[in-house]
Every structure is written in C-alpha cells, then in structure tokens.
Amino acid sequence: MRASSPTSLAANHASGPALDKALAALNAGDQLVVWRLDRLGRNFRHLVEIGDELRERGVNLISLSEGIDTSSNVGEIVFRLMSVFSDFERNAIVERTRAGLAAAKARGIRLGRTPAMNAHQILEARRLIHSGVKKDEAARIIGVGRSTLYRHL
C-alpha cells in the first residue's frame, strides 16, 4: 500500500464521519480500540486496508471482542488469519448464492421483480392503441404508467 497521510483512508473510502475523525487523529504509538472488527470496516477489503494503514503509521489495533492486539506478533497473526477467514467466508457465500440462483433458474423459477404488465395487459394495450386510443389514455385505462406501457410495447 502506498504511503499516505493520516486522512487518506477517510478520503479514499465512504467511511462514517466518526471513523474519519478517529483515523485522522491517530499518530505513531497510538492504539485504536474497537469493540468488534466488523464495526471498523465496511467490508473485508476495507478492514484490511485500515489495518495496513494503521500498521504503516505505527498505530496498534485492539479489538475487545476478538481479543486482538496488533502490538504483538501473535495479535498481528490473529488479525491476518481472521481477515483471511473472513474473505474465504465471503467468497463461499457468493458461490453458494450463485449456485442457488442457478438451481432456481434450472427449476424454472423466474427471478427478479415481477413485470409491471402481464401478457393480457399488453394485448389489451395494443388493441386499444390500434383502435385509435392515445397511448397515454391506454396506459391510464390499463392502470400503468406511460413509461411502463412504452417499455412493454
């Protein structure tokens, strides 16, 4: 990771204002104490980037729930291992989700939002328009918005 100013993480990530302020106030030799690691970063990558930035700046990270203190080698190793396992878990969840979606599609389950207009409404709209009814009026009669009607036609 490139060398950066104390506020580079705040500038590079959509962090909360309290986290931005805390990160900006840290100096070498300080300790950042959090209740849980998941309260520090938005996601795995963000957490690792914050951990790397803190280490580069000479700031120790302490997580009370996980019992991690990066001021020791063991604490640093535990932080890294937890980060790796978190990444593995996230990837496994993504794979399972994709497999579940594929299985649902294979069973013929339609995924996503239901269409705003069904086949009967589309046929009715076409019939109305062909009989001379304006599209805005046809949309009102069918009970959909004009843009919805245009999208389905």
C-alpha positions in Angstrom: 0.0 0.0 0.0 1.3 3.4 -0.8 2.4 5.8 1.9 -0.3 8.2 2.7 -1.5 10.9 5.0 -3.5 10.2 8.2 -6.7 11.1 6.4 -6.1 9.1 3.2 -8.4 6.3 4.2 -11.1 8.9 5.0 -10.6 10.4 1.6 -10.5 7.1 -0.3 -13.4 5.4 1.4 -17.0 6.4 2.1 -16.4 6.0 5.8 -18.5 7.4 8.6 -17.6 10.8 10.0 -16.7 9.4 13.4 -14.3 6.9 11.8 -12.8 9.5 9.6 -12.2 11.7 12.6 -10.7 8.9 14.7 -8.3 7.8 11.9 -7.2 11.4 11.3 -6.4 11.9 15.0 -4.1 8.8 15.3 -0.3 9.1 15.5 2.5 6.6 15.8 2.4 4.8 19.1 -1.4 5.3 19.5 -3.9 2.5 19.9 -7.2 2.3 18.1 -9.6 0.3 20.3 -12.8 -1.1 18.7 -15.5 -3.3 20.2 -15.6 -5.6 17.3 -13.6 -5.7 14.0 -16.8 -5.6 12.0 -17.5 -2.2 13.5 -14.3 -0.8 12.0 -14.6 -1.6 8.3 -17.5 -1.7 5.8 -16.3 -5.0 4.4 -13.3 -7.3 4.4 -11.2 -5.2 1.9 -11.9 -2.0 3.8 -10.9 -3.6 7.1 -7.6 -5.0 5.7 -6.8 -1.6 4.2 -7.4 0.1 7.5 -5.3 -2.5 9.3 -2.4 -2.0 6.7 -2.7 1.8 7.0 -2.6 1.7 10.8 0.5 -0.6 10.8 2.3 1.7 8.3 1.6 4.6 10.6 2.8 2.7 13.7 -0.7 2.6 15.2 -1.8 -0.6 17.1 -5.3 -2.0 16.6 -7.1 -3.6 19.5 -10.4 -5.4 19.2 -12.0 -6.2 22.5 -14.5 -8.9 21.4 -11.9 -10.9 19.4 -9.1 -10.3 21.8 -6.8 -9.0 19.1 -3.9 -6.6 19.9 -1.7 -6.0 16.9 1.1 -4.6 19.1 2.3 -8.2 19.4 3.3 -10.6 16.7 0.7 -13.1 17.8 -2.0 -10.4 17.7 -0.9 -9.4 14.1 -1.1 -13.0 13.0 -4.5 -13.5 14.5 -5.7 -10.3 12.8 -4.4 -11.6 9.4 -5.8 -15.0 9.9 -9.2 -13.6 10.8 -9.0 -11.4 7.7 -8.2 -14.4 5.5 -11.1 -16.5 7.0 -13.5 -13.6 6.6 -12.5 -13.3 2.9 -12.9 -17.1 2.5 -16.3 -17.0 4.1 -17.5 -14.1 1.9 -16.3 -16.0 -1.2 -18.1 -19.1 -0.1 -21.3 -17.2 0.5 -21.1 -15.7 -3.0 -20.5 -19.1 -4.5 -23.4 -20.6 -2.7 -25.7 -17.8 -3.7 -24.7 -18.1 -7.3 -25.3 -21.9 -7.2 -28.7 -21.4 -5.5 -29.7 -18.9 -8.2 -28.6 -21.2 -11.0 -30.5 -24.1 -9.4 -33.7 -22.0 -9.1 -33.4 -21.0 -12.8 -32.9 -24.6 -13.7 -36.2 -25.4 -11.9 -37.9 -22.7 -14.0 -38.3 -20.2 -11.2 -38.4 -16.7 -12.5 -36.0 -14.5 -10.6 -36.3 -10.8 -10.0 -39.1 -8.3 -9.9 -42.4 -9.4 -11.5 -43.2 -7.5 -14.7 -45.5 -4.5 -14.3 -47.7 -5.7 -17.2 -48.8 -9.2 -17.9 -49.4 -10.6 -21.4 -53.1 -9.9 -21.2 -52.5 -6.2 -20.4 -50.0 -5.9 -23.2 -52.5 -7.4 -25.7 -55.2 -5.1 -24.4 -53.0 -2.0 -24.7 -52.1 -2.9 -28.3 -55.8 -3.4 -29.1 -56.7 0.0 -27.6 -53.9 1.7 -29.4 -54.8 0.1 -32.7 -58.4 1.2 -32.3 -57.2 4.8 -32.0 -56.9 5.4 -28.3 -53.9 7.5 -27.4 -51.0 5.8 -25.6 -51.4 8.0 -22.5 -55.1 7.1 -22.3 -54.4 3.4 -22.9 -51.9 3.4 -20.0 -54.5 5.0 -17.7 -57.2 2.5 -18.7 -54.9 -0.4 -18.1 -53.7 1.1 -14.8 -50.0 1.5 -15.6 -47.7 4.5 -16.1 -47.0 5.8 -19.6 -43.3 4.8 -19.4 -44.3 1.3 -18.3 -46.6 1.0 -21.3 -43.9 2.2 -23.7 -41.3 -0.2 -22.2 -43.6 -3.2 -22.7 -44.6 -2.3 -26.2 
